[in-house]
Amino acid sequence: MRHRNAGFKLGRNTSHRRALLRNLVTSVIVEDRVETTVAKAKAVRPHVEKMITLGKKGDVHARRQALSFLQTDEAVTRLFDTVAPRYGDRNGGYLRIVRTGFQKGDGAEKAFIELLGAEKQLDEKRQKRAEVKAKKRAELEKQLEDAKKEEGAEGGEEAA
């Protein structure tokens, strides 16, 4: 029976669990979307929601509280400037947990934890990655072509 066993221990001691949750919260705020296990996603949800609520308050005390929990100044700035204003009229429910499949090694269930309303930003990131990939591919193809031309020229010279 699980009577009165609230919270998630995640198989870690207190300091390790706190560090894990702080890192995950920071990553979710900076990246908008993080892939992790379902248990970790469920454990991190209340912490992210609290940070967004602090961001919506927007005063100096809330900023200092967020800074004491989040890992980087960049995360705090992003929380107060871009993430929190997105949810001005919403009272909670800022996250979505989408189950994606199973982990290869131990079979743990994986999930994306993502901020609602971040689809536009995620699409832009995806587009940029695709452009960079296409550019690298074009450069590699050009290098291969040049190498083949050089080999052909060298082979022709040796035959003559």
DSSP file (Angstrom, degrees, kcal/mol; ACC not computed):
  #  RESIDUE AA STRUCTURE BP1 BP2  ACC     N-H-->O    O-->H-N    N-H-->O    O-->H-N    TCO  KAPPA ALPHA  PHI   PSI    X-CA   Y-CA   Z-CA
    1    1 A M              0   0    0      0, 0.0     0, 0.0     0, 0.0     0, 0.0   0.000 360.0 360.0 360.0 144.2    0.0    0.0    0.0
    2    2 A R    >   +     0   0    0      2,-0.0     3,-2.1     3,-0.0     0, 0.0   0.039 360.0 159.7-105.9  25.2    1.2    3.5   -0.8
    3    3 A H  T 3  S-     0   0    0      1,-0.3     3,-0.1     2,-0.0     0, 0.0  -0.255  73.4  -4.8 -56.4 128.7   -0.8    5.4    1.8
    4    4 A R  T 3  S+     0   0    0      1,-0.2     2,-1.0     0, 0.0    -1,-0.3   0.670  92.1 131.6  63.4  22.3    0.7    8.8    2.5
    5    5 A N    <   +     0   0    0     -3,-2.1     2,-0.2     2,-0.0    -1,-0.2  -0.704  32.8 170.1-101.3  80.2    3.7    8.3    0.2
    6    6 A A        +     0   0    0     -2,-1.0     2,-0.0    -3,-0.1    -3,-0.0  -0.550  34.5  30.9 -89.2 155.8    3.6   11.5   -1.7
    7    7 A G  S    S-     0   0    0     -2,-0.2     2,-0.5     1,-0.0    36,-0.1  -0.079  82.9 -81.2  91.0 170.5    6.3   12.7   -4.1
    8    8 A F        -     0   0    0      1,-0.1    -2,-0.1    35,-0.1    -1,-0.0  -0.956  27.2-176.7-117.1 126.8    8.8   11.0   -6.3
    9    9 A K    >   -     0   0    0     -2,-0.5     3,-1.6     2,-0.0    -1,-0.1   0.758  18.7-159.4 -92.0 -27.6   12.1    9.6   -5.0
   10   10 A L  T 3   -     0   0    0      1,-0.3     3,-0.1    29,-0.0    -2,-0.0   0.701  60.4 -74.4  57.6  22.5   13.4    8.6   -8.5
   11   11 A G  T 3  S+     0   0    0      1,-0.2     2,-0.3     6,-0.0    -1,-0.3   0.790 106.4 108.9  66.6  29.0   15.8    6.1   -6.9
   12   12 A R  S <  S-     0   0    0     -3,-1.6    -1,-0.2     1,-0.0     2,-0.1  -0.897  71.0-106.5-133.5 160.0   18.2    8.9   -5.7
   13   13 A N     >  -     0   0    0     -2,-0.3     4,-2.7    -3,-0.1     5,-0.2  -0.305  48.4 -92.5 -78.9 175.4   19.2   10.5   -2.5
   14   14 A T  H  > S+     0   0    0      1,-0.2     4,-2.5     2,-0.2     5,-0.2   0.899 122.2  44.2 -60.1 -48.1   18.0   13.9   -1.6
   15   15 A S  H  > S+     0   0    0      1,-0.2     4,-2.2     2,-0.2    -1,-0.2   0.895 115.5  47.9 -68.2 -38.8   20.8   16.0   -3.0
   16   16 A H  H  > S+     0   0    0      2,-0.2     4,-2.4     1,-0.2    -1,-0.2   0.916 112.9  48.9 -65.8 -42.8   21.1   14.0   -6.2
   17   17 A R  H  X S+     0   0    0     -4,-2.7     4,-2.4     2,-0.2    -2,-0.2   0.908 111.4  49.5 -63.1 -43.0   17.3   14.2   -6.7
   18   18 A R  H  X S+     0   0    0     -4,-2.5     4,-2.4    -5,-0.2    -1,-0.2   0.912 111.8  48.5 -63.7 -42.8   17.3   18.0   -6.1
   19   19 A A  H  X S+     0   0    0     -4,-2.2     4,-2.4     2,-0.2    -2,-0.2   0.909 111.3  50.6 -63.3 -42.7   20.2   18.5   -8.6
   20   20 A L  H  X S+     0   0    0     -4,-2.4     4,-2.4     1,-0.2    -2,-0.2   0.931 112.3  46.1 -60.4 -47.2   18.4   16.4  -11.2
   21   21 A L  H  X S+     0   0    0     -4,-2.4     4,-2.6     2,-0.2     5,-0.2   0.898 111.9  50.9 -66.2 -40.4   15.2   18.3  -10.9
   22   22 A R  H  X S+     0   0    0     -4,-2.4     4,-2.3     1,-0.2    49,-0.4   0.918 112.0  47.8 -62.8 -42.6   17.0   21.7  -11.0
   23   23 A N  H  X S+     0   0    0     -4,-2.4     4,-2.3     2,-0.2    -2,-0.2   0.909 112.8  48.0 -64.4 -42.2   18.8   20.7  -14.1
   24   24 A L  H  X S+     0   0    0     -4,-2.4     4,-2.6     2,-0.2    -2,-0.2   0.915 111.4  49.9 -65.6 -42.8   15.6   19.4  -15.8
   25   25 A V  H  X S+     0   0    0     -4,-2.6     4,-2.2     1,-0.2     5,-0.2   0.931 111.8  48.8 -61.3 -45.2   13.7   22.6  -14.9
   26   26 A T  H  X S+     0   0    0     -4,-2.3     4,-2.3    -5,-0.2     5,-0.2   0.918 112.0  49.1 -60.5 -43.9   16.5   24.7  -16.3
   27   27 A S  H  X S+     0   0    0     -4,-2.3     4,-3.1     1,-0.2     5,-0.4   0.900 109.6  50.9 -64.3 -41.4   16.6   22.7  -19.5
   28   28 A V  H  X S+     0   0    0     -4,-2.6     4,-2.0     1,-0.2    87,-0.2   0.912 112.7  46.4 -63.1 -41.6   12.8   22.8  -20.0
   29   29 A I  H  < S+     0   0    0     -4,-2.2    -2,-0.2    -5,-0.2    -1,-0.2   0.897 119.3  39.7 -69.2 -39.5   12.8   26.6  -19.6
   30   30 A V  H  < S+     0   0    0     -4,-2.3    -2,-0.2    -5,-0.2    -1,-0.2   0.908 128.5  29.5 -76.0 -41.9   15.8   27.1  -21.9
   31   31 A E  H  < S-     0   0    0     -4,-3.1    -3,-0.2    -5,-0.2    -2,-0.2   0.630  87.5-140.2 -97.3 -15.6   14.9   24.6  -24.6
   32   32 A D  S  < S+     0   0    0     -4,-2.0    83,-2.2    -5,-0.4     2,-0.3   0.103  84.0  47.7  74.4 -21.5   11.0   24.5  -24.4
   33   33 A R  E     +A  114   0A   0     -6,-0.3     2,-0.4    81,-0.2    81,-0.2  -0.971  61.8 177.3-153.5 132.8   11.1   20.7  -24.9
   34   34 A V  E     -A  113   0A   0     79,-2.1    79,-2.8    -2,-0.3     2,-0.5  -0.997  22.4-137.8-137.3 139.5   13.1   17.9  -23.2
   35   35 A E  E     +A  112   0A   0     -2,-0.4     2,-0.2    77,-0.2    77,-0.2  -0.866  44.8 132.9 -98.0 128.9   13.0   14.2  -23.6
   36   36 A T  E     -A  111   0A   0     75,-2.9    75,-3.3    -2,-0.5     2,-0.1  -0.826  58.1 -61.4-153.2-172.5   13.2   12.2  -20.4
   37   37 A T  E  >  -A  110   0A   0     73,-0.3     4,-2.4    -2,-0.2    73,-0.2  -0.455  46.0-115.7 -80.2 159.7   11.5    9.3  -18.6
   38   38 A V  H  > S+     0   0    0     71,-2.1     4,-2.6     1,-0.2     5,-0.2   0.896 114.7  53.5 -62.3 -41.2    7.8    9.6  -17.7
   39   39 A A  H  > S+     0   0    0     70,-0.3     4,-1.9     1,-0.2    -1,-0.2   0.917 111.3  45.2 -62.3 -43.5    8.6    9.4  -14.0
   40   40 A K  H  > S+     0   0    0      2,-0.2     4,-2.2     1,-0.2    -1,-0.2   0.892 111.7  53.1 -66.7 -38.5   11.1   12.3  -14.2
   41   41 A A  H  X S+     0   0    0     -4,-2.4     4,-1.3     1,-0.2    -2,-0.2   0.916 110.8  46.2 -62.4 -42.9    8.7   14.3  -16.4
   42   42 A K  H  < S+     0   0    0     -4,-2.6    -1,-0.2     1,-0.2    -2,-0.2   0.851 113.5  49.8 -68.0 -33.2    5.9   13.9  -13.8
   43   43 A A  H  < S+     0   0    0     -4,-1.9     4,-0.4    -5,-0.2    -2,-0.2   0.843 112.3  46.5 -73.0 -32.8    8.2   14.8  -11.0
   44   44 A V  H  X S+     0   0    0     -4,-2.2     4,-2.1     1,-0.2     3,-0.4   0.700  91.1  83.7 -84.8 -19.2    9.5   18.0  -12.7
   45   45 A R  H  X S+     0   0    0     -4,-1.3     4,-2.4     1,-0.2     5,-0.2   0.902  89.6  47.7 -53.7 -50.9    6.1   19.3  -13.7
   46   46 A P  H  > S+     0   0    0      0, 0.0     4,-2.0     0, 0.0    -1,-0.2   0.858 111.5  52.2 -62.6 -32.4    5.2   21.1  -10.4
   47   47 A H  H  > S+     0   0    0     -4,-0.4     4,-2.1    -3,-0.4    -2,-0.2   0.914 110.4  46.5 -69.3 -42.3    8.7   22.7  -10.3
   48   48 A V  H  X S+     0   0    0     -4,-2.1     4,-2.4     1,-0.2     5,-0.2   0.914 111.8  51.8 -65.3 -41.6    8.4   24.1  -13.8
   49   49 A E  H  X S+     0   0    0     -4,-2.4     4,-2.1    -5,-0.2    -1,-0.2   0.889 109.0  50.6 -63.6 -37.5    4.9   25.4  -13.1
   50   50 A K  H  X S+     0   0    0     -4,-2.0     4,-2.3    -5,-0.2    -1,-0.2   0.910 109.3  51.1 -65.3 -41.1    6.1   27.1   -9.9
   51   51 A M  H  X S+     0   0    0     -4,-2.1     4,-2.3     1,-0.2    -2,-0.2   0.905 110.0  49.2 -63.0 -40.8    8.9   28.8  -11.9
   52   52 A I  H  X S+     0   0    0     -4,-2.4     4,-1.9     2,-0.2    -1,-0.2   0.888 109.2  52.5 -66.6 -37.7    6.5   30.1  -14.5
   53   53 A T  H  X S+     0   0    0     -4,-2.1     4,-1.5     2,-0.2    -1,-0.2   0.909 109.4  49.4 -62.9 -41.3    4.2   31.4  -11.8
   54   54 A L  H  X S+     0   0    0     -4,-2.3     4,-1.9     1,-0.2     5,-0.3   0.903 109.4  53.0 -61.9 -40.0    7.2   33.2  -10.3
   55   55 A G  H  < S+     0   0    0     -4,-2.3    -2,-0.2     1,-0.2    -1,-0.2   0.849 105.2  53.9 -63.8 -34.2    7.9   34.6  -13.8
   56   56 A K  H  < S+     0   0    0     -4,-1.9    -1,-0.2     1,-0.2    -2,-0.2   0.824 103.6  55.9 -71.1 -30.5    4.4   35.9  -14.1
   57   57 A K  H  < S-     0   0    0     -4,-1.5    -2,-0.2    -3,-0.2    -1,-0.2   0.954  85.0-172.2 -63.8 -48.7    4.7   37.8  -10.8
   58   58 A G     <  +     0   0    0     -4,-1.9    -3,-0.1     1,-0.2    -1,-0.1   0.470  30.9 129.5  76.9   2.9    7.7   39.5  -12.3
   59   59 A D  S  > S-     0   0    0     -5,-0.3     4,-2.1     1,-0.1    -1,-0.2  -0.331  73.0-101.8 -88.0 175.4    9.0   41.4   -9.2
   60   60 A V  H  > S+     0   0    0      1,-0.2     4,-2.4     2,-0.2     5,-0.2   0.882 120.4  53.5 -64.3 -39.9   12.5   41.4   -7.8
   61   61 A H  H  > S+     0   0    0      1,-0.2     4,-2.3     2,-0.2    -1,-0.2   0.918 109.6  48.1 -62.6 -43.1   11.7   38.9   -5.0
   62   62 A A  H  > S+     0   0    0      1,-0.2     4,-2.5     2,-0.2    -1,-0.2   0.894 110.6  52.3 -63.8 -39.3   10.3   36.4   -7.5
   63   63 A R  H  X S+     0   0    0     -4,-2.1     4,-2.4     1,-0.2    -1,-0.2   0.906 110.1  48.0 -63.5 -41.2   13.3   36.8   -9.7
   64   64 A R  H  X S+     0   0    0     -4,-2.4     4,-1.7     2,-0.2    -2,-0.2   0.885 110.6  51.4 -68.1 -37.7   15.6   36.1   -6.8
   65   65 A Q  H  X S+     0   0    0     -4,-2.3     4,-0.8     2,-0.2    -2,-0.2   0.926 112.2  46.5 -63.0 -43.5   13.6   33.0   -5.9
   66   66 A A  H >X S+     0   0    0     -4,-2.5     4,-3.2     1,-0.2     3,-0.9   0.901 110.2  53.7 -64.3 -40.7   13.8   31.7   -9.4
   67   67 A L  H 3< S+     0   0    0     -4,-2.4    -1,-0.2     1,-0.2    -2,-0.2   0.825 103.4  56.9 -64.1 -31.4   17.6   32.5   -9.5
   68   68 A S  H 3< S+     0   0    0     -4,-1.7    -1,-0.2     1,-0.1    -2,-0.2   0.721 118.1  32.8 -73.0 -19.2   18.1   30.4   -6.3
   69   69 A F  H << S+     0   0    0     -3,-0.9    -2,-0.2    -4,-0.8    -3,-0.1   0.832 104.6  75.1-102.8 -43.9   16.5   27.4   -8.0
   70   70 A L  S  < S-     0   0    0     -4,-3.2   -47,-0.1    -5,-0.1   -48,-0.1  -0.320  73.7-135.1 -73.1 156.1   17.5   27.7  -11.7
   71   71 A Q  S    S+     0   0    0    -49,-0.4     2,-0.3   -48,-0.1    -1,-0.1   0.790  77.8  37.8 -84.1 -30.2   21.1   26.9  -12.8
   72   72 A T     >  -     0   0    0      1,-0.1     4,-1.4     0, 0.0     5,-0.1  -0.887  65.9-132.3-129.2 154.2   21.9   29.7  -15.1
   73   73 A D  H  > S+     0   0    0     -2,-0.3     4,-2.6     1,-0.2     5,-0.2   0.841 109.9  61.6 -66.3 -33.9   21.2   33.5  -15.4
   74   74 A E  H  > S+     0   0    0      1,-0.2     4,-2.5     2,-0.2    -1,-0.2   0.897 102.2  51.0 -59.3 -41.2   20.2   32.8  -19.1
   75   75 A A  H  > S+     0   0    0      2,-0.2     4,-2.5     1,-0.2    -1,-0.2   0.900 110.3  48.7 -64.6 -40.9   17.4   30.6  -17.9
   76   76 A V  H  X S+     0   0    0     -4,-1.4     4,-2.4     2,-0.2     5,-0.2   0.926 112.0  48.8 -65.2 -44.4   16.1   33.2  -15.5
   77   77 A T  H  X S+     0   0    0     -4,-2.6     4,-2.4     1,-0.2     5,-0.3   0.926 113.6  46.4 -60.9 -45.0   16.2   35.9  -18.1
   78   78 A R  H  X>S+     0   0    0     -4,-2.5     5,-2.3     1,-0.2     4,-2.3   0.889 110.7  54.0 -65.8 -38.8   14.4   33.7  -20.6
   79   79 A L  I  <>S+     0   0    0     -4,-2.5     5,-2.7     1,-0.2    -2,-0.2   0.942 116.5  36.1 -58.9 -49.2   11.8   32.7  -18.0
   80   80 A F  I  <5S+     0   0    0     -4,-2.4    -2,-0.2     3,-0.2    -1,-0.2   0.801 124.8  39.4 -79.0 -29.0   10.9   36.3  -17.1
   81   81 A D  I  <5S+     0   0    0     -4,-2.4    -3,-0.2    -5,-0.2    -2,-0.2   0.862 133.4   4.1 -92.0 -37.8   11.2   37.8  -20.7
   82   82 A T  I  X5S+     0   0    0     -4,-2.3     4,-0.6    -5,-0.3    -3,-0.2   0.780 124.4  47.0-118.7 -41.5    9.7   35.2  -23.0
   83   83 A V  I >4<S+     0   0    0     -5,-2.3     3,-0.8     2,-0.2     4,-0.5   0.970 111.2  44.9 -75.4 -53.2    8.2   32.2  -21.2
   84   84 A A  G >4<S+     0   0    0     -5,-2.7     3,-1.7    -6,-0.3    -1,-0.2   0.884 107.5  56.7 -63.3 -41.7    6.1   33.7  -18.5
   85   85 A P  G >4 S+     0   0    0      0, 0.0     3,-1.2     0, 0.0    -1,-0.2   0.780  95.8  68.6 -61.6 -22.7    4.5   36.4  -20.6
   86   86 A R  G << S+     0   0    0     -3,-0.8     3,-0.2    -4,-0.6    -2,-0.2   0.778 104.1  42.6 -62.0 -26.0    3.2   33.7  -22.9
   87   87 A Y  G X  S+     0   0    0     -3,-1.7     3,-1.1    -4,-0.5    -1,-0.3  -0.091  71.6 131.7-114.9  33.9    0.9   32.5  -20.1
   88   88 A G  T <  S+     0   0    0     -3,-1.2    -1,-0.2     1,-0.3    -2,-0.1   0.831  81.5  33.5 -57.3 -37.3   -0.5   35.8  -18.8
   89   89 A D  T 3  S+     0   0    0     -3,-0.2     2,-0.4    -4,-0.1    -1,-0.3   0.373 100.7  94.4-102.4   4.4   -4.1   34.8  -18.8
   90   90 A R    <   -     0   0    0     -3,-1.1     2,-0.9     1,-0.0     3,-0.1  -0.812  59.9-152.2-103.1 135.9   -3.6   31.1  -18.0
   91   91 A N        -     0   0    0     -2,-0.4    -3,-0.1     1,-0.1     2,-0.0  -0.716  65.2 -45.8-105.5  80.8   -3.8   29.8  -14.4
   92   92 A G  S    S+     0   0    0     -2,-0.9    -1,-0.1    -5,-0.2   -42,-0.0  -0.170  93.7  98.5  88.6 175.8   -1.6   26.7  -14.4
   93   93 A G        +     0   0    0     -3,-0.1    -1,-0.1     1,-0.1    -2,-0.1   0.935  40.1 149.1  70.1  48.2   -1.3   23.8  -16.9
   94   94 A Y        +     0   0    0    -49,-0.1    22,-2.8    21,-0.1     2,-0.3   0.556  51.5  65.2 -88.8  -9.2    1.7   25.2  -18.7
   95   95 A L  E     -B  115   0A   0     20,-0.2     2,-0.4     2,-0.0    20,-0.2  -0.764  58.1-157.1-120.0 158.8    3.2   21.9  -19.7
   96   96 A R  E     -B  114   0A   0     18,-2.5    18,-2.6    -2,-0.3     2,-0.6  -0.999   7.2-155.6-130.9 135.8    2.4   18.9  -21.8
   97   97 A I  E     -B  113   0A   0     -2,-0.4     2,-0.6    16,-0.2    16,-0.2  -0.961  13.5-173.5-112.3 117.9    3.8   15.4  -21.3
   98   98 A V  E     -B  112   0A   0     14,-2.7    14,-3.0    -2,-0.6     2,-0.2  -0.948  19.6-136.1-115.5 117.3    3.8   13.3  -24.5
   99   99 A R  E     +B  111   0A   0     -2,-0.6    12,-0.3    12,-0.3     3,-0.1  -0.526  24.4 177.5 -73.5 136.1    4.8    9.7  -24.2
  100  100 A T  E     -     0   0A   0     10,-2.2     2,-0.3     1,-0.3    11,-0.2   0.658  44.3 -80.3-117.6 -20.8    7.1    8.6  -27.0
  101  101 A G  E     -B  110   0A   0      9,-1.1     9,-3.0     6,-0.0     2,-0.3  -0.997  59.7 -43.9 152.8-152.3    8.2    5.0  -26.5
  102  102 A F  E     -B  109   0A   0     -2,-0.3     7,-0.2     7,-0.3     2,-0.1  -0.900  48.0-110.5-123.2 148.2   10.6    3.0  -24.6
  103  103 A Q     >  -     0   0    0      5,-3.3     4,-1.0    -2,-0.3     6,-0.0  -0.459  24.9-132.4 -73.7 144.9   14.3    3.4  -23.7
  104  104 A K  T  4 S+     0   0    0      2,-0.1    -1,-0.1    -2,-0.1    -2,-0.0   0.912  95.2  44.1 -68.1 -44.7   16.6    0.9  -25.4
  105  105 A G  T  4 S+     0   0    0      1,-0.2    -1,-0.1     3,-0.0    -3,-0.0   0.970 132.5   7.2 -70.6 -56.6   18.7   -0.1  -22.4
  106  106 A D  T  4 S-     0   0    0      2,-0.1    -1,-0.2     0, 0.0    -2,-0.1   0.408  94.4-115.0-113.3   1.3   16.3   -0.7  -19.6
  107  107 A G     <  +     0   0    0     -4,-1.0    -3,-0.1     1,-0.2     2,-0.0   0.636  55.0 162.6  78.1  12.2   12.9   -0.4  -21.2
  108  108 A A        -     0   0    0     -6,-0.1    -5,-3.3     1,-0.1     2,-0.4  -0.382  46.3-106.0 -66.4 144.9   11.9    2.7  -19.3
  109  109 A E  E     - B   0 102A   0     -7,-0.2   -71,-2.1    -2,-0.0   -70,-0.3  -0.583  37.1-149.6 -75.8 128.4    9.1    4.6  -20.8
  110  110 A K  E     +AB  37 101A   0     -9,-3.0   -10,-2.2    -2,-0.4    -9,-1.1  -0.620  18.2 175.3 -98.0 156.1   10.2    7.9  -22.5
  111  111 A A  E     -AB  36  99A   0    -75,-3.3   -75,-2.9   -12,-0.3     2,-0.5  -0.991  29.2-123.6-154.6 154.0    8.3   11.1  -22.8
  112  112 A F  E     -AB  35  98A   0    -14,-3.0   -14,-2.7    -2,-0.3     2,-0.5  -0.863  19.1-159.7 -93.5 134.6    8.7   14.7  -24.0
  113  113 A I  E     +AB  34  97A   0    -79,-2.8   -79,-2.1    -2,-0.5     2,-0.3  -0.981  25.9 168.5-111.6 121.6    7.9   17.4  -21.5
  114  114 A E  E     -AB  33  96A   0    -18,-2.6   -18,-2.5    -2,-0.5     2,-0.3  -0.949  37.4-110.7-137.8 152.5    7.2   20.6  -23.4
  115  115 A L  E >   - B   0  95A   0    -83,-2.2     3,-1.2    -2,-0.3   -20,-0.2  -0.611  39.2-115.3 -79.0 137.2    5.8   24.0  -22.7
  116  116 A L  T 3  S+     0   0    0    -22,-2.8    -1,-0.1    -2,-0.3   -20,-0.0  -0.431  99.2  26.8 -68.8 147.6    2.4   24.8  -24.3
  117  117 A G  T 3  S+     0   0    0     -2,-0.1     3,-0.3     1,-0.1    -1,-0.2   0.547  89.6 106.5  79.2   6.6    2.5   27.4  -26.9
  118  118 A A    <>  +     0   0    0     -3,-1.2     4,-2.6     1,-0.2     5,-0.2   0.276  42.4 104.2 -98.9  10.7    6.1   26.8  -27.8
  119  119 A E  H  > S+     0   0    0      1,-0.2     4,-2.6     2,-0.2     5,-0.2   0.891  78.3  52.6 -60.3 -40.3    5.2   25.1  -31.1
  120  120 A K  H  > S+     0   0    0     -3,-0.3     4,-2.1     2,-0.2    -1,-0.2   0.933 111.7  44.9 -62.0 -46.7    6.3   28.1  -33.2
  121  121 A Q  H  > S+     0   0    0     -4,-0.2     4,-2.4     1,-0.2    -1,-0.2   0.902 113.1  50.9 -64.6 -40.8    9.7   28.3  -31.5
  122  122 A L  H  X S+     0   0    0     -4,-2.6     4,-2.4     1,-0.2    -1,-0.2   0.886 109.4  50.8 -65.2 -38.0   10.2   24.6  -31.8
  123  123 A D  H  X S+     0   0    0     -4,-2.6     4,-2.5    -5,-0.2    -1,-0.2   0.896 109.5  50.9 -64.9 -39.8    9.3   24.7  -35.6
  124  124 A E  H  X S+     0   0    0     -4,-2.1     4,-2.5     2,-0.2    -2,-0.2   0.923 110.9  48.1 -62.7 -43.8   11.8   27.6  -36.0
  125  125 A K  H  X S+     0   0    0     -4,-2.4     4,-2.5     1,-0.2    -2,-0.2   0.920 111.9  49.9 -61.2 -43.4   14.6   25.6  -34.3
  126  126 A R  H  X S+     0   0    0     -4,-2.4     4,-2.2     1,-0.2    -2,-0.2   0.902 110.6  50.3 -61.7 -41.7   13.7   22.5  -36.4
  127  127 A Q  H  X S+     0   0    0     -4,-2.5     4,-2.3     2,-0.2    -1,-0.2   0.918 110.2  49.4 -62.6 -45.1   13.9   24.7  -39.6
  128  128 A K  H  X S+     0   0    0     -4,-2.5     4,-2.5     1,-0.2     5,-0.2   0.921 110.6  50.3 -61.4 -44.2   17.3   26.1  -38.6
  129  129 A R  H  X S+     0   0    0     -4,-2.5     4,-2.5     1,-0.2    -1,-0.2   0.910 110.2  50.2 -60.4 -42.0   18.7   22.6  -37.9
  130  130 A A  H  X S+     0   0    0     -4,-2.2     4,-2.4     2,-0.2    -1,-0.2   0.895 110.6  49.7 -63.9 -40.2   17.4   21.4  -41.3
  131  131 A E  H  X S+     0   0    0     -4,-2.3     4,-2.4     2,-0.2    -2,-0.2   0.922 111.7  47.9 -64.6 -44.0   19.0   24.4  -43.1
  132  132 A V  H  X S+     0   0    0     -4,-2.5     4,-2.5     1,-0.2    -2,-0.2   0.915 112.4  49.9 -62.5 -42.8   22.4   23.8  -41.4
  133  133 A K  H  X S+     0   0    0     -4,-2.5     4,-2.4     1,-0.2    -2,-0.2   0.918 111.1  48.6 -61.7 -44.1   22.2   20.1  -42.2
  134  134 A A  H  X S+     0   0    0     -4,-2.4     4,-2.3     1,-0.2    -1,-0.2   0.892 111.0  50.8 -63.9 -39.8   21.4   20.8  -45.9
  135  135 A K  H  X S+     0   0    0     -4,-2.4     4,-2.2     2,-0.2    -2,-0.2   0.923 111.3  47.3 -64.4 -45.0   24.3   23.3  -46.1
  136  136 A K  H  X S+     0   0    0     -4,-2.5     4,-2.4     1,-0.2    -2,-0.2   0.908 111.5  51.6 -61.8 -42.1   26.8   20.8  -44.6
  137  137 A R  H  X S+     0   0    0     -4,-2.4     4,-2.5     1,-0.2    -2,-0.2   0.913 109.0  50.1 -62.5 -42.6   25.5   18.1  -47.0
  138  138 A A  H  X S+     0   0    0     -4,-2.3     4,-2.2     1,-0.2    -1,-0.2   0.906 110.4  50.2 -62.8 -41.9   26.0   20.4  -50.0
  139  139 A E  H  X S+     0   0    0     -4,-2.2     4,-2.3     2,-0.2    -2,-0.2   0.913 110.9  49.0 -61.9 -43.5   29.6   21.2  -48.8
  140  140 A L  H  X S+     0   0    0     -4,-2.4     4,-2.4     1,-0.2    -2,-0.2   0.912 110.5  50.3 -63.2 -42.7   30.4   17.5  -48.4
  141  141 A E  H  X S+     0   0    0     -4,-2.5     4,-2.4     1,-0.2    -1,-0.2   0.901 110.2  50.5 -62.8 -39.8   29.0   16.7  -51.9
  142  142 A K  H  X S+     0   0    0     -4,-2.2     4,-2.6     2,-0.2    -1,-0.2   0.913 110.1  49.9 -63.6 -43.1   31.1   19.5  -53.4
  143  143 A Q  H  X S+     0   0    0     -4,-2.3     4,-2.4     1,-0.2    -2,-0.2   0.903 110.6  50.2 -62.2 -41.3   34.3   18.2  -51.6
  144  144 A L  H  X S+     0   0    0     -4,-2.4     4,-2.4     2,-0.2    -2,-0.2   0.918 110.4  49.7 -63.0 -43.4   33.5   14.7  -53.0
  145  145 A E  H  X S+     0   0    0     -4,-2.4     4,-2.4     1,-0.2    -2,-0.2   0.935 111.4  48.5 -59.8 -47.3   33.1   16.1  -56.5
  146  146 A D  H  X S+     0   0    0     -4,-2.6     4,-2.3     1,-0.2    -1,-0.2   0.901 111.0  50.8 -59.8 -42.1   36.4   18.0  -56.3
  147  147 A A  H  X S+     0   0    0     -4,-2.4     4,-2.3     1,-0.2    -1,-0.2   0.899 110.5  49.0 -63.9 -40.2   38.2   14.9  -55.0
  148  148 A K  H  X S+     0   0    0     -4,-2.4     4,-2.4     2,-0.2    -2,-0.2   0.901 110.5  50.8 -66.1 -40.1   36.8   12.8  -57.9
  149  149 A K  H  X S+     0   0    0     -4,-2.4     4,-2.5     2,-0.2    -2,-0.2   0.917 111.0  48.7 -63.0 -42.7   37.9   15.4  -60.4
  150  150 A E  H  X S+     0   0    0     -4,-2.3     4,-2.7     2,-0.2    -2,-0.2   0.911 111.5  49.4 -63.3 -42.6   41.4   15.5  -59.0
  151  151 A E  H  X S+     0   0    0     -4,-2.3     4,-2.5     1,-0.2    -1,-0.2   0.904 111.6  49.6 -63.0 -40.5   41.6   11.7  -59.0
  152  152 A G  H  X S+     0   0    0     -4,-2.4     4,-2.0     2,-0.2    -2,-0.2   0.899 112.0  47.8 -64.3 -41.3   40.4   11.7  -62.7
  153  153 A A  H  X S+     0   0    0     -4,-2.5     4,-1.8     2,-0.2    -2,-0.2   0.905 113.1  48.0 -66.8 -41.9   43.0   14.3  -63.6
  154  154 A E  H  X S+     0   0    0     -4,-2.7     4,-2.0     1,-0.2    -2,-0.2   0.896 111.2  50.7 -65.3 -40.8   45.8   12.4  -61.8
  155  155 A G  H  X S+     0   0    0     -4,-2.5     4,-1.6     1,-0.2    -1,-0.2   0.885 109.7  50.7 -65.0 -39.2   44.8    9.1  -63.5
  156  156 A G  H  X S+     0   0    0     -4,-2.0     4,-1.3     1,-0.2    -1,-0.2   0.860 109.7  50.4 -65.4 -37.7   44.8   10.8  -66.9
  157  157 A E  H  < S+     0   0    0     -4,-1.8    -2,-0.2     1,-0.2    -1,-0.2   0.888 109.6  50.2 -68.5 -40.4   48.3   12.2  -66.4
  158  158 A E  H  < S+     0   0    0     -4,-2.0    -1,-0.2     1,-0.2    -2,-0.2   0.865 109.1  51.8 -67.6 -35.6   49.7    8.8  -65.3
  159  159 A A  H  <        0   0    0     -4,-1.6    -1,-0.2     1,-0.2    -2,-0.2   0.820 360.0 360.0 -70.5 -31.0   48.3    7.1  -68.4
  160  160 A A     <        0   0    0     -4,-1.3    -1,-0.2    -5,-0.1    -2,-0.2   0.469 360.0 360.0 -81.4 360.0   49.8    9.6  -70.8
